[in-house]
């Protein structure tokens, strides 16, 4: 479980998501998922919101021209995983969401969450805050590719979430940072051993 004071997924900062967690725990369907099993499939209608009790999920996009998959994000234990806001209306999912290890989740439908939002003014405000925070998080990550070198992006990731290197594969971390695994290996050696 991520135990750092700083969240890997910064959209959660300043939000009280306890009501949603409790709702998922009480009303959600318990699912045990194996590594590689998908919660959502890119190109299919997005349907689910899940609270991750155990495990880790990764968000994947496919580049048809290169024939490669890229990792764009993660959801860890104690977080929510969804193709949000697409899941609220069953819009086509932009990403595949895949279990990166054996996982246990509590799943509700996006339509169920949309009904909660529609019927509770506090949930409607929370929905807006989540969307704003998600935008800020994604925008900052995009700008970081211009603001920082690959080495600096990796260092910032380690500062924010040092446990990530034990939890995730080198390939997925490299993909998330938009660098090759070979470059990440070189950066890790430099940081760990001072070798160039």
N, C-alpha and C positions, 0 to 999 in steps of 0.2 A: 504494500500500500504506500502511496505517496505521502510522506510525513513532513515534507518541507513546509515552512511557513508561507512560502510563495507558491501559488498554484501553477501547475504546468499549463492548465487551461484558465487563463486570466479572466474569462467571461464571468466566472463565479465570484470574483472579488466584489464585495459590497452587496451581494445578493443573499437573501435568506431563502434558501431552497428547501428548508426543512418540511414545509407542508407538502411539497411535491414528492419528496423522499418518502414521507409517511404514507401518502396516498398510494404510491407505487408498492410499498411494502404491504399495505393492507389490501389493495384491490388488484395488484398486478399478478399476472401469471408467472409462476416461477419456472425458469428455463435453465437447464444446464447445457452449455454449449461447448463443443470440442474445438480445439485449435483448428483454424481454417474455415469453420462454419460461419455462414454469413447471416447477419441480422437484416441487412438491406442489400439490394443488388442494384448497381448503377443501371439506369435505363428502365427500371421497373417502378411502379408506384411506391413511394415511401409510405410506410405504415406505422412504424413503431417508435416508442420512446421507452428506454430501459434505464433502470437504476442498476449500476454495476455493484453487486455485493462482493464479488471475487473475480479477479482476473484483469484483463486489459484488452481493449479493442483498438483496431487501427482503421483509419479512414483511407481508402484507396481510390485513385483515379487511374484510368487507362489511357495511354497515348497510342492511338491507332497507328499513326505514322511510324512511330518507333517500335511498336509492338511491345511496349513496356508498361508495367504498373508502377505508380509512384505513391508513396505514403505522404498524406497531407496532414495527418493529425492522429491523436490518440485519446482514448478515454480510459481512465484508470478506476480502480476500486474507490467507491465513495463518490463517483461522478455519474452524470447522465450521459447516455449515448443515443444519438438520433441524427437523422439528416433534417435538422431544424432550419427553417420552418416548413420545409417541403412536406414533412410527415403530417402536418396539421390538416392539410386538404387532400392528401393522397397524390400530390404532384409527383412527377417523375424524379426519382432519386438521382442526384448529381454524383454520388459516391457509392462505392461498395463499403459496407461496414463489416469487418471480419474479426472474429475472435483471434487474438494473437497468442493465446494460451487457453487452457481450460477455464471457462468462465461460468459464473452463476449470476443471473440477472432477474429482476422483476420487471415485467413488460406490460405496458398499457398501450392502447392504440393511440395514434395521433389524433384521431377523431374524438376520442374520450378526453384528451387533454384540451382540444379545441372547445369542447362543450364546457369544461371547467372554466376556461378563459372567458367564454361568452356569458356565463352565468354568475361570475364573481368579479366585481370591480377590482379587488386586490389582485386577482390572478391576471386580469387584463393589464394592470400596471406592471406586474412582474414580467409578463410576456414582452412588453415594450422595452423594459430594462434589459432583459436577456438579449433581445435583438440588437439593441444599441451596443451592449458589451461584446457580443459576438462580432459585430462589425468592427469595433475598435481593435479587438484581438487579431482578427484576420488582416486588417489594414496595417497594423503595426508589424506583423510577421512579413507582409509583403514589402513594406518599407525597409525592414531589417536586411533584406537581400541586397539593397542598395547602400544602406548606411554602414554595414559591417562586412568585414571579410569572412570567409568560411571559418577561419580560426576563431575569430571573435564571436561568431554565432554559436559555435560549439562551446566556447568558454562561457558564454551567457546562459546556455542551456544547462551546463554543469552547475553554475552558480545558483540557478533557479531550482533545479531538480537533480541533485547529485545522484540519486538512486536510479535515474533513467538508464544509465549505462549498464547496470546489473540486470535491469528488467527487459530491455529491448535488444533486438539483434543489431549488429553493426550496419547491416544492409538497410534496415528500417530507419535508423537514426540518420544515416547518410542521405537516404531518400527524403526524409523530412527536412533536412538542412539544404537539400538540392545540390548535393555534391556526390562524387563517386565514393564507394567504399574504400578505394585505394587512398584517396586524398584524406578521408577521415582517419584511416589507419596511421598515415604520416602525421597528421595533426595530433592524434592521441599520443604517439611516440614522443613528439616534440614537447607536449605539455607534461607528460608523465616522467620522461627521462631527460628532457632538455636536449634531445638529439635532433639534428636537422638532416 
